[in-house]
Each structure stands twice: as C-alpha cells, then as structure tokens.
Amino acid sequence: MPGARPELDGTIEQSLARGVAVALATVVAGPGSGEQMLVWAAGQTRGGLGAPRLNQRAALHAEQLFERGAGTSRQAFTIQGETIEVEFQLFSP
C-alpha cells in the first residue's frame, strides 16, 4: 500500500484479503511526523501517532470516514497546544 510502513502494509493486505476495510492514519505535519496507525471499523487499532489522546481522536475520525465511505482526508487536531495534521487513507476490499 502506498505510504504505509512495511509492517503495516502487510496488515492492510491481510485485512483486504479477508474482506475487511481499514484506514491508515499518518501524521503529516507537527510533532510525530511520519507516525502511523491503522484503524478498523470495529474500533481496533495498530501502531500509534505518538500521543494517546491523538490516537483516540484519530480513531474516532477514522470511524466517521468508514460511515461516509470517504477515500482520503486530512484533519488537524490540537493536542496539548500543538497542532498536528493527520492524513487518512481508507482501504476497502
């Protein structure tokens, strides 16, 4: 999958092979740039974006993407006074 670290890339491929959609969240600006996390519609996650609160907020945003069927989006989050921009890619089987 474009942009995913190798260990997450294999997990994305496995999810798609099982017919399960997954979202890849990547910090693209701010503290933790380059950190990645996978989110499934059922709420499970793998990886992390560098801060527990950011992980929670990003997972909730990803759940909204599943509901809308959105492919790619960006969202800015403010965590402890820092603005962190996260890109989301939704992969569907």
PyRosetta script that sets phi, psi and omega in degrees:
from pyrosetta import init, pose_from_sequence

init()
pose = pose_from_sequence("MPGARPELDGTIEQSLARGVAVALATVVAGPGSGEQMLVWAAGQTRGGLGAPRLNQRAALHAEQLFERGAGTSRQAFTIQGETIEVEFQLFSP")
pose.set_psi(1, 135.2)
pose.set_omega(1, -178.4)
pose.set_phi(2, -63.3)
pose.set_psi(2, 129.0)
pose.set_omega(2, 174.7)
pose.set_phi(3, 90.4)
pose.set_psi(3, -13.9)
pose.set_omega(3, -178.2)
pose.set_phi(4, -87.2)
pose.set_psi(4, 143.9)
pose.set_omega(4, 173.6)
pose.set_phi(5, -63.3)
pose.set_psi(5, 152.0)
pose.set_omega(5, -176.1)
pose.set_phi(6, -52.2)
pose.set_psi(6, -41.8)
pose.set_omega(6, -178.2)
pose.set_phi(7, -67.8)
pose.set_psi(7, -30.9)
pose.set_omega(7, 177.2)
pose.set_phi(8, -81.9)
pose.set_psi(8, -32.7)
pose.set_omega(8, 179.5)
pose.set_phi(9, -57.3)
pose.set_psi(9, -45.7)
pose.set_omega(9, 178.8)
pose.set_phi(10, -62.7)
pose.set_psi(10, -36.6)
pose.set_omega(10, 179.1)
pose.set_phi(11, -68.6)
pose.set_psi(11, -38.6)
pose.set_omega(11, 176.5)
pose.set_phi(12, -61.3)
pose.set_psi(12, -47.3)
pose.set_omega(12, -179.8)
pose.set_phi(13, -60.8)
pose.set_psi(13, -41.0)
pose.set_omega(13, 178.9)
pose.set_phi(14, -63.9)
pose.set_psi(14, -42.2)
pose.set_omega(14, 179.3)
pose.set_phi(15, -62.7)
pose.set_psi(15, -45.7)
pose.set_omega(15, -179.0)
pose.set_phi(16, -64.6)
pose.set_psi(16, -37.6)
pose.set_omega(16, 178.4)
pose.set_phi(17, -64.1)
pose.set_psi(17, -29.5)
pose.set_omega(17, 177.9)
pose.set_phi(18, -86.4)
pose.set_psi(18, -1.7)
pose.set_omega(18, -179.6)
pose.set_phi(19, 81.6)
pose.set_psi(19, 24.2)
pose.set_omega(19, -176.6)
pose.set_phi(20, -112.9)
pose.set_psi(20, 126.5)
pose.set_omega(20, 177.4)
pose.set_phi(21, -73.4)
pose.set_psi(21, 150.9)
pose.set_omega(21, 179.8)
pose.set_phi(22, -147.4)
pose.set_psi(22, 148.1)
pose.set_omega(22, 177.2)
pose.set_phi(23, -112.7)
pose.set_psi(23, 140.6)
pose.set_omega(23, 175.3)
pose.set_phi(24, -107.9)
pose.set_psi(24, 120.5)
pose.set_omega(24, 176.6)
pose.set_phi(25, -105.4)
pose.set_psi(25, 129.3)
pose.set_omega(25, -179.0)
pose.set_phi(26, -130.5)
pose.set_psi(26, 128.5)
pose.set_omega(26, 174.7)
pose.set_phi(27, -72.4)
pose.set_psi(27, 119.5)
pose.set_omega(27, -177.6)
pose.set_phi(28, -108.8)
pose.set_psi(28, -14.3)
pose.set_omega(28, 177.1)
pose.set_phi(29, -154.4)
pose.set_psi(29, 139.5)
pose.set_omega(29, 179.0)
pose.set_phi(30, 102.2)
pose.set_psi(30, -174.3)
pose.set_omega(30, 179.7)
pose.set_phi(31, -57.3)
pose.set_psi(31, 137.9)
pose.set_omega(31, 178.3)
pose.set_phi(32, 85.2)
pose.set_psi(32, 15.1)
pose.set_omega(32, -179.5)
pose.set_phi(33, -49.3)
pose.set_psi(33, 132.3)
pose.set_omega(33, 179.5)
pose.set_phi(34, 96.0)
pose.set_psi(34, -15.6)
pose.set_omega(34, 178.3)
pose.set_phi(35, -66.4)
pose.set_psi(35, 145.5)
pose.set_omega(35, -177.3)
pose.set_phi(36, -134.8)
pose.set_psi(36, 152.5)
pose.set_omega(36, 178.0)
pose.set_phi(37, -147.7)
pose.set_psi(37, 140.3)
pose.set_omega(37, 173.1)
pose.set_phi(38, -97.1)
pose.set_psi(38, 144.9)
pose.set_omega(38, 178.0)
pose.set_phi(39, -134.1)
pose.set_psi(39, 132.4)
pose.set_omega(39, 175.3)
pose.set_phi(40, -105.3)
pose.set_psi(40, 156.8)
pose.set_omega(40, -177.2)
pose.set_phi(41, -58.2)
pose.set_psi(41, -30.6)
pose.set_omega(41, -179.8)
pose.set_phi(42, -76.4)
pose.set_psi(42, -2.2)
pose.set_omega(42, 175.6)
pose.set_phi(43, 101.8)
pose.set_psi(43, -6.8)
pose.set_omega(43, 178.2)
pose.set_phi(44, -71.5)
pose.set_psi(44, 152.8)
pose.set_omega(44, 176.6)
pose.set_phi(45, -134.7)
pose.set_psi(45, 161.2)
pose.set_omega(45, 173.3)
pose.set_phi(46, -146.1)
pose.set_psi(46, 135.2)
pose.set_omega(46, -175.2)
pose.set_phi(47, 89.7)
pose.set_psi(47, -166.1)
pose.set_omega(47, -179.5)
pose.set_phi(48, -168.4)
pose.set_psi(48, 158.6)
pose.set_omega(48, -176.8)
pose.set_phi(49, -103.8)
pose.set_psi(49, 7.3)
pose.set_omega(49, 173.7)
pose.set_phi(50, 107.1)
pose.set_psi(50, -14.3)
pose.set_omega(50, 179.2)
pose.set_phi(51, -148.7)
pose.set_psi(51, 131.2)
pose.set_omega(51, -177.8)
pose.set_phi(52, -54.5)
pose.set_psi(52, -42.4)
pose.set_omega(52, -179.7)
pose.set_phi(53, -64.5)
pose.set_psi(53, -38.8)
pose.set_omega(53, 177.8)
pose.set_phi(54, -65.3)
pose.set_psi(54, -40.6)
pose.set_omega(54, 177.1)
pose.set_phi(55, -57.7)
pose.set_psi(55, -45.0)
pose.set_omega(55, -179.3)
pose.set_phi(56, -62.9)
pose.set_psi(56, -48.4)
pose.set_omega(56, -177.3)
pose.set_phi(57, -66.7)
pose.set_psi(57, -37.8)
pose.set_omega(57, 178.5)
pose.set_phi(58, -67.4)
pose.set_psi(58, -39.1)
pose.set_omega(58, 178.5)
pose.set_phi(59, -63.5)
pose.set_psi(59, -41.1)
pose.set_omega(59, 177.7)
pose.set_phi(60, -63.9)
pose.set_psi(60, -40.8)
pose.set_omega(60, 178.2)
pose.set_phi(61, -64.2)
pose.set_psi(61, -41.9)
pose.set_omega(61, 179.3)
pose.set_phi(62, -61.7)
pose.set_psi(62, -38.4)
pose.set_omega(62, 178.2)
pose.set_phi(63, -60.6)
pose.set_psi(63, -37.8)
pose.set_omega(63, 176.4)
pose.set_phi(64, -65.1)
pose.set_psi(64, -36.5)
pose.set_omega(64, 178.2)
pose.set_phi(65, -64.4)
pose.set_psi(65, -40.4)
pose.set_omega(65, 177.2)
pose.set_phi(66, -59.3)
pose.set_psi(66, -43.7)
pose.set_omega(66, -178.8)
pose.set_phi(67, -63.3)
pose.set_psi(67, -38.4)
pose.set_omega(67, -179.0)
pose.set_phi(68, -85.6)
pose.set_psi(68, -17.2)
pose.set_omega(68, -177.0)
pose.set_phi(69, 72.7)
pose.set_psi(69, 23.9)
pose.set_omega(69, -178.6)
pose.set_phi(70, -69.4)
pose.set_psi(70, 144.8)
pose.set_omega(70, -179.4)
pose.set_phi(71, -85.2)
pose.set_psi(71, -54.9)
pose.set_omega(71, -177.2)
pose.set_phi(72, -141.1)
pose.set_psi(72, 141.2)
pose.set_omega(72, 175.2)
pose.set_phi(73, -155.2)
pose.set_psi(73, 166.0)
pose.set_omega(73, 174.1)
pose.set_phi(74, -125.2)
pose.set_psi(74, 144.4)
pose.set_omega(74, 179.8)
pose.set_phi(75, -142.3)
pose.set_psi(75, 135.1)
pose.set_omega(75, 175.8)
pose.set_phi(76, -96.9)
pose.set_psi(76, 136.1)
pose.set_omega(76, 177.7)
pose.set_phi(77, -123.7)
pose.set_psi(77, 143.7)
pose.set_omega(77, 174.3)
pose.set_phi(78, -108.3)
pose.set_psi(78, 117.3)
pose.set_omega(78, -179.0)
pose.set_phi(79, -125.0)
pose.set_psi(79, 119.0)
pose.set_omega(79, 180.0)
pose.set_phi(80, 49.6)
pose.set_psi(80, 45.1)
pose.set_omega(80, 176.2)
pose.set_phi(81, 80.8)
pose.set_psi(81, -3.3)
pose.set_omega(81, 179.8)
pose.set_phi(82, -103.6)
pose.set_psi(82, 135.6)
pose.set_omega(82, 174.8)
pose.set_phi(83, -92.1)
pose.set_psi(83, 127.0)
pose.set_omega(83, -178.0)
pose.set_phi(84, -125.3)
pose.set_psi(84, 124.8)
pose.set_omega(84, -179.9)
pose.set_phi(85, -100.4)
pose.set_psi(85, 129.5)
pose.set_omega(85, -177.1)
pose.set_phi(86, -121.1)
pose.set_psi(86, 132.2)
pose.set_omega(86, 174.2)
pose.set_phi(87, -98.9)
pose.set_psi(87, 137.4)
pose.set_omega(87, -180.0)
pose.set_phi(88, -116.8)
pose.set_psi(88, 131.8)
pose.set_omega(88, 174.7)
pose.set_phi(89, -122.0)
pose.set_psi(89, 124.9)
pose.set_omega(89, 178.7)
pose.set_phi(90, -99.1)
pose.set_psi(90, 126.8)
pose.set_omega(90, 178.3)
pose.set_phi(91, -112.1)
pose.set_psi(91, 121.1)
pose.set_omega(91, 179.6)
pose.set_phi(92, -115.1)
pose.set_psi(92, 146.8)
pose.set_omega(92, 179.3)
pose.set_phi(93, -68.0)
pose.dump_pdb("model.pdb")
